[in-house]
Structure formats: C-alpha cells, structure tokens
Amino acid sequence: MKIDNINQNIKNSGYYSQRQNKIQKHQVGFTSNIPQATIEKEINALNPTILKGINKLKNNIGEFQDICINALGTGLLAPIFIKYNPLSKTDEDTRTYSAWRQPLSALLAIATQGLFTIPIVSKINSMANEGALNLDCNKTPFKDKDYAMHIMKKLHPGLSKQQREALADEYLAKQDENLVNTLRKENTVYYTIKGQTEPVKISPEKYTEILNKTVESMLSDEEKRLKVCNDIKLTKRIERSEFYRNNYDTSKNLLNEVEAKINSTDDIKEITKFLKNKHKELKKAKADKQLLDMLTETRIIGSAGKDKMLEKVKRMQGHVEKYKGLTSKDQVVEAVNASISERINEHKDSIEFLNKVKKAIAENKTVNDIEEMFKLKIKEAKNANKEFRLADKVFSKEVANKLKELTKKHIDGVKRIATLAGALIILPISCDLLNRIYPRFMDIAFPKLSSKKHNNESKELVDKATKNSEVK
C-alpha cells in the first residue's frame, strides 16, 4: 500500500477524488502556514516539566485516570483513618489488619476496572476516526495524531518513529487545509461513514449551530477582555505608567537589554533562559515588582514566537518614552484613561461587528461571505488609521476549530458512559477477587495480624470495610 492510496482520506474524508478538479481551480494555498500541531508541540516544549505533565494529564483525563485518582485516595488516605480512628474500640493490630484492605482494594480496582477501560477508550477513538459513530462523534474530516501515526505505521513499517511522525504531521496539515477550503468554497463539511462509499454532508441545522457557536465564543472572548479593561486594566496600567515616569532610565536600560538579546538569536529557549536568569538576578537584588513583571510578560509571550516578544518589548519602550515627559501622576492618569478608552472602543467595535456576523449567519450567508466581511472591516479600519482587534482571525479556521472542539466533547461524553458501564460490569469480579486474595495476602505478608482475623470484632470491621469499598 502506498501513501497515495490514502490521499482520499486526507482530502476530507474521501470526497476529494470526486471534486479534485473543482477545488484546484479555486485552491487557497496554506503551505506558508505552520500546522497547529507543530505550533502546539513547540509551545509545549518551552513549558516547565510540571506544566508539560499537567498539559498531558489535561489532554488525556478520562475514566481510567478518575479510577486511578480514586484508588490513590482509597489506598493512601482510608488506611490512615481506619488505623488511627480514635473512636474505634478495637485494638491496634485489628485496625491495622483492616486498614491493609484498602491499598489492596485500590490496586485491584486499577488492575480490573482501570485497565478494562483502556481497550474501551481505544476502540471509541478508532471508531470515531473511522466514521463508525454518529456524525456528532465523527472525526473523519479531522482525524487525530494517534490515528495518523497508526496509518503511517501500517503504510511505512520500515521507517523510524520520527520519520512516521513527520509524515503524520504532513497528513494532518493537509487534512486541516482541505477542511478550511471546503468550508470556504462549499460552505459545508463532508463526513465519511464506515461502510458507505458516498460522503455525507453535515446537516444545515448542525452547520448553522456550529457557525453560531463560533461567533458566540468570539463574542464571549471580546466581552471578557472588555470587562478586564473596565475593571482591572486601568489600575494596573496607571501603576505601570507611573513607574515608567519615575524610573525612566532603569526601565529603558532593561528593555534595551532585552531587545538586544531577542535580536541576537532566533533560539526562543535561549531568550527564555536569559529572561529567567535576569528575573532571578533582579529579584535577588530586590528590584521593583514592575521590572520583574516586565520580564515575566515578555517571557510568557515567547510561546507565540520571537516576533511577538519583540513587539511586546517595543510597545513597552514606546510607553516608557510616552510617560517620561509627564510631570505628575494626574497627567499619567489622564493619559492612561485616554489610552484605555481607545482600547475599550476597539473592543466595543469588535463586539458590534461580531453581532453583525451573527445576523449574517441568520440570513444564510456563507463562510466565504463572512470572511469578506472581515476583509472589508480590516480595510475600513486601516483607512481610518484604527486597529481592528479581530484582524488576525480567519473565520473558516475558527469554525474548523469549534467543530473539532464540539466533536471532542461529544466523544468524551461517550467515553465516560462506556467506561462507567464497563467499570460497573467488572465491579463484581473486583469484589470477588478482593475477598479471595485479601485473606491469603494477609496470611503471607502479616501472619501475626492475620491470626486475629477470626476475632469477632475484627471480622465485623473487615466486613464493614468491604461494604464501604464496594460502595465506592
């Protein structure tokens, strides 16, 4: 099998072969854009180890992780409360014997209920990528990285993992490009249904819902930013600007040093390391918090690239020059109010525009029509020498991302239900194993404690612990 054999799947779920000539006439190239998967990979690489771990957990949390977390609590916390329960009338050995049941119960829960969920989740992922689930859970227009890697492994078993990963990234980038082009040129989404040769279009009602939810998310973001401007930004901007006014040389020298470092290399990690070390140096010297915050803000923006860091520094340099000539805090407050007022108006303008987009969707305007609205708005803003806050937004890509997000939520819901059902099915087996293994384990590991198991009080306590474990 060759890579050409799966081009039909890459090209939006099999439909590409039927409409290749039509799309090529109008194809919009995206070869200069960096694939989202690559950007996410680079950004995550810049994060500290703990953030990488949290991000990985966030992206993979599910019923199995829930079981592990619950088991950890059962295995570590419950024994403490059983052994050191001041209200218990039993002796210490009996409480210890009972307490050991909890860690064993936790291990069995992971081994039976936990591991039982892995093939369930894997099967659901596979079915979603193959189009074996309903359209709400169908990922054929945007198959995930794991599935792409699986395909590349089957097609190219002789390649290394790194080589297959490069092919998978190319696969995903082409897939995303085609999805965006389909939204623009045909104003729809095509799905592949397992067992069917013809692709299926998303329903008009569902498509309109996706468009509306995309705009609602953008509106929500702008409204939150507007609220920040009104409630928070004014105070912080006044504090920073007053610091610039009173500490011109210190601020200017630091920003010039940071700018020189950014311009000296294209290695984001090197720049980030410099900013971290500079932050430590200034903190040790008990420097003003504003200087530390300037470094932190620049370092965080590094996840978006060197150019964004440089843009941030130049903006701060402009503010330093702007406020150095002011002679009082009152003048600073007046200048900041004017600046914030301008930003507030920009947010309000964006909100007004997005409401027009929402109205256009109600009038059955296409994604391409809406992107033309964006272009016209950007042109009007430039002619008026104003900034349009949504100038960097590509509506078709926003729609594609919203579709992926909503599909993921539906699939996660299916996984939750399926794995919960599986855990309930396996629960009687877990309890039976516990009742069989626990006495034998205690006989071998703690024979002295085990000799007390026939004591009536111990038996009652163990039975009680068994019931509590089964309830959990």
N, C-alpha and C positions, 0 to 999 in steps of 0.2 A: 504494500500500500504506500502511496506517495502523498506528499503534503497537498498536492493538487486535488486529491480525492476528497479533502475536507474543506476546500475553499467554499463550497456551497454552504456549509455550516457557518464558516467565518462570516460570509456575506449575508448576514441577517437571516439565519435560520433556513437556509435552503432556497430562498426566493430569488437570490441574486442571479442564478443561472437563467431565470425566466425574464429578467428585466435588466440584464447587464448593459446592453447597448443603450437602453433608455437613460440609465443613470450616468453612464460615462460621458454622455453629451453635456451633462449639467454638473458633473462631479466637482465638489469643492475639496481641494487638497488640504490635508491636515498634517503633511509629513514634517512640517517645521515645528509642530506642537509636541510637547513632551507628554507621553502617555501618563494618565493619572496614577496608574500602578507604580510607575517609575518615580513620580514625584513623592508619593506616599512612602515608598521604600527609602528614598534619600532623606526625607524629613525624619522618619523614624530612626534612621542611622545616627542622626545628630542628637537624639534624646539620650538622657542618662539611662543606665541599665534598669533602674527601678521603673522608669516611665515606659521603657520598652516592654517590661514584664506586665505592667498594668494594661498597656495597649493590647498586648497579646491576649490577656485574660478577658478584656472587654470584647474583643472580636470573636472569642471562642466560648463565651459563657453559655451554659446550657444546663440541661437536666443533670448530666454527668457531673459537671462542676458543682451544681447545687448539692448533689448527693455527697460529694467529697467534702464540701464545707460543713454540711450537717453531720457527717461522720466524724469529722475532726472535732466538732463541738461535743459530740456524744462521747468520743474516745478520750478526750483530754479533760473536759470540764465535769461531766457527770460523775466520773470516779472520785473526784475531789469532794463533791457534795455528799456522795454516799459514804466514803470513808471517814470524813470529818464532820458528819452530821451530829450536832450537839444534842439533838432531840431523840436520837436513836437509843434504845435500851439494850441493844446487842453489844457484845464485846468487840474489840478492835479486829481480831482475826476474822470474825464472821463478816464484818463490814468490808474488810479487805477482799475476802473471797467474793463477795457480791460485786465490789467495785470493778474487779477484773473482767466481769462480764461485758462491761461497756466497751472497752477497747476492742475486744474480740468481736463484739456485735458490729462495731464500726468497720472493721476490716472485712467482715463477711458482707456488709452492705455494699462496700466498694467492689468486692470481688464478684458479687452476684448481680445486685441491682445496677451498680455503676457500670460495670463492663458490659452488661446486657444492652445498655443504651448506645454504645459505640456503633455496632452494626446498624441499629435503627437510624441513627443520625446520618451515617454514611449512605444508607440506602435512600433516605429522603433527599439528600444532596444530589445523589446520582439521578434520581427520578426528576428532580427539578431541572437539572441541566439537560436531560434527555427529552423533556417535554411530556413526561408521563403523568404529571399532576395537572390540575386545572389551571386556567390562564392566570389566576391571581398568584399562583406559585410557580409559574413557568419562567425559567431563566434562559431559554434558548436564544433570545436576542442579545443576551449579555452573560454568557457563561462565565463561571468564576475561574480563578487562577488554578485551584486544585484540579478542576476538571480539565483545564487546558494542559496542565502538566501530565495528567493521566493520558490524554490523547497523544501528546508528544512522546511519551514513553512507549506507547504501542507502535507509533509510527517510526520512531528512531531509537530502538533499544541499544544501539551501539554508542550513542552519544553520552557525554558526561551530564551530570545534573545541571551544571552551569550552562551548558550548551542548550539543553532542553528548556531551561528557564528562559533563555534569551528568545527561543522560538515561541514559547508560551506568551511572553510579553508582546512579541510582534503580533501574535494571534489576537490577543486581547485589544491591542491598539487598533488593528484593522476592524475588529468587531465593533468597537466604540465608534470609529469613523463612519462605518456603514449605518449604524443606528442613528447617528446625528443626521446623516444625509437623507435617510428615509423620513425622518421627522420633518426635515426642511422641504424635500421635494414631493413627498407623497402624503404628508400630514397624517401619518398613521404609524403603527408598529405591527410587524409581522412575527407570528409565533410558529414554531414547528411543533406539531402534535405527534407524539410517538405512535407509529402505526399508520399515519396518514401521509400521503405524498404531497398534498397541496398545503401550502401555508395558510394560517388563519389570521385574519386581521383582528386587532383589538376592537371591542365594541365601541360605537360612537359615544355612548354614555360613559363608559370607563375612561375613554380617551379625554373627554371633556373634564371629567373628575381629576385626572392627572394634571391637566393644564391648570385648572383652578387651584389645586393644592400646591403646585409650583409657585404660582403668583402669591398665594397666601403665605407661603414660607418666606418669600422675599419681602412681602409687606411686614410680616412679623419681625423680621430682622431689622428693617428700617425703623419700625416703631420702637424697638428696644434701644437702638442707637440714639434715636431722638430723645428718649427718656433719659439715657445716660448724659446726653448734652445738657438737658434741663436740670437734672438732679445732682450730677456728680462732676461732670467735666469742668463746669465753671469754676468751682472751688479749687480743683487741682490745677487748672490752667493758671489761675491767679497766683497760686503758691509758686509754681514753676517760673512764671514770668517775673515775679518779684525777686526770685533768686537770681535770675539772669541779670536783672537790673543792678543788683547789689554785688554780683560776683562775675562781672563780665570777663575779666582776664582768665580766671580759673575755669569758667565754662568753655570759653573759646579755645584755650590750650588743650583741654581734654578732648573736645570734639575734633580739633585739628589732628590730634594724635590718633584718634580712632579712624578718621578719614584716611590718613596716610597709611594706616595698617590695612584697611579694606582695599585701597588702591594698589597695595604692594603684592597682592596674591589673589588667586582665584580659588584657593582652598578654603572652603567655608569652615572646616574643622579647625584650621589654623587660626582663622579670625575669631572663632568662638572661644578657642583656648586663650587667646590674647585677652579677650573681654572678661573671661572668668578670672584670669590672673590679675588683671587690672582692678577688677571689683574687689578681690581679696586684699590687694595692696592698699586700696583706698579705705576699705572697711577697717583694716588693721590700723591705719593712720587716723581713724575716727573722722573720716570725711563726711560732709553733709549728705543726708539721705537723697537729696535731689541728684547729686552726682552719681550715686550708686544706682538710682532708678534710671538715669540716662543710659548707663551701660547695660542694665538688665533689659530695657526696652529694645535696644539695638540688637542684643544677642537673641532675644526671642524672635525678632523679625527675620533672623538668619534662616529660619526654616523655609522662608519664601524665596531665598536666594540673595546673592551678593548685591544685586542692583537695588533690591528693596532696603537692604541695610544702609547702603549709601544714600538712598533717597531719604530715609529717616534721619540720618546724620545731617544732611544738607538742610532739611526742614528745621531741625533744632538750631543749626547755625544761623539760619535766617531769623529765628525768633530771638536769638542772642543779640543780633545786630539791631533788631527792631526795638527791643526794650532797653538797650543800653543808654539811649538818649533821654529817656523819661526821668523826670526829677522827683516823682512822688508815687506812693502806692495808689493814690486816687487816679493818677493818669494810667497806671497799669490796669486797674480795674476797668476803667473806661475803654481802654484799647482791647482788653480781653472780651469784654461784653460785646463789642462790635464784631470781633472775630467769631465768637461763639454764635452770635446772632446770624452771621453769614452761614455758618455750618448748619444751624437749625433750619434755616430757609432751604438749604440744599436737601436736607432730609425730608422736609415737607414737600418739596418739589418732586422728590423721588416717590413719595407716598401717593401724591396726586397722579403721577404718571402710571404707577402700578394699578391704581384704581381704573384708569383708562384702559389698561391692558385687560383687566378683568371684564370690563364692559365689552371689549373687542371679542373676547372668548365667548361671551354670551351671544354675540352677533355672528358666531361661527367663523371668525377669522382664523386663518391658518397660522401655523408656527412661523412660516416664512413671512406672512403679513406682519406678525408681531415683531419679528426681527427687523423688518423695515421700519416699524415704529421706533424701535431703539435707535436705528441709524439716523433717522430724521431728528430725533431728540438730541442725539450727540452733536449733530451738525448745528442745530439751533443753539445749543449751549456754547459751542466754540465761537459762533458768530457773535454771541452776546458776551464773549470773554468770561464765561462762567464754567464751573465744574459740574458735570453731571455724574453723580455718585455711582450710577449703575453702568457707566461706560464700559467697564471691563466684563460685564456679564454677557454671556452668549445664551440666549433663551433656549435654543434647542438642546444645549448641553445641560442647562438647568432642568429641563423636562426629563432628559435621559437619566440624570442623577436621582430625581424624585421618583421616577418609575422603579429604578433599582432599589431605592430605599423602601418603598412601599411593598415591593415584592419580597424583600428580605424579611420585613415584619410579618407578612403572611406565612412565609416558610418557617420562621421562628415559632409562630403560633402552632403550626402543625407539628413541629419537633417537640414542643412542650407537651402537647396532648399525647403524642405517640409514645414518648419516653416515659411519661407518667403512667400510661396504661401498661407499658412493659414492666415498669417497676412494681406496679400493683400485682401483676401476674406472677412475678418472680418472688414476691414477698413471702408467700407460704413456704417456698423452698428455702429461703434465707432463714426463716424462723426454725424450720425443722433441722437444718444444718447446725444452727446455733445450739439447739437443745441436745444434739448428738455430740457435737465437738467440744462444747464448753466443759462438761464434766471430765472428759478424757484429758483435755488440755490441763486442767487444774490438777488432776491426779499425777500427771507427769511433771509439770513445772513447779507446782506448790503442793507436794504431798501432805505437808503438815496442815496447811489450810484446808486441803480437800478432805482430811479426816473429820472435819467438823461439819461436813455438808449434810450429815444425817440429823444434825441438831434441828429441832423443830423451828426454833426462831430463825435459823439460817435459811431453812427451806422456805419459810414464809417470805423472807426478804428477797431471796432469789426469784421466787415466783412473781413477786411484785415487780422486781426489776425486769423480768421477762415481759410482763404485760405492758409496762411502760415502753420498753424497746419496740414491741410490736406495734404499739400505737404510733410511735414516731415513724 
